[in-house]
Amino acid sequence: MNSYLLGKYNGYVHKMWTDNCYEREAYGEAILSRDEYCSQNARFLEDKFYEDEVGSKVWSAEQAKYCTAI
């Protein structure tokens, strides 16, 4: 994964984790550390990130990032 995409992914994971913390707090459940959340949900996070952030885009080798398809 290049640095551009890795930065987007790390930001996405952080947002998903904080959302999960608020949701768990609201339901009176134990809040997971970021590492616990990431290890327990790694596949979901990768799939969801692709679906939400990259799914409708194509890779541009020239720009070294995902771009909207024409």
Secondary structure, 3 states (H helix, E strand, C coil): CCHHHHHHHHHHHHHHHHHHHHHHHHCCCCCCCHHHHHHHCHHHHHHHHHHHHHCCEEEECCCCEEEECC
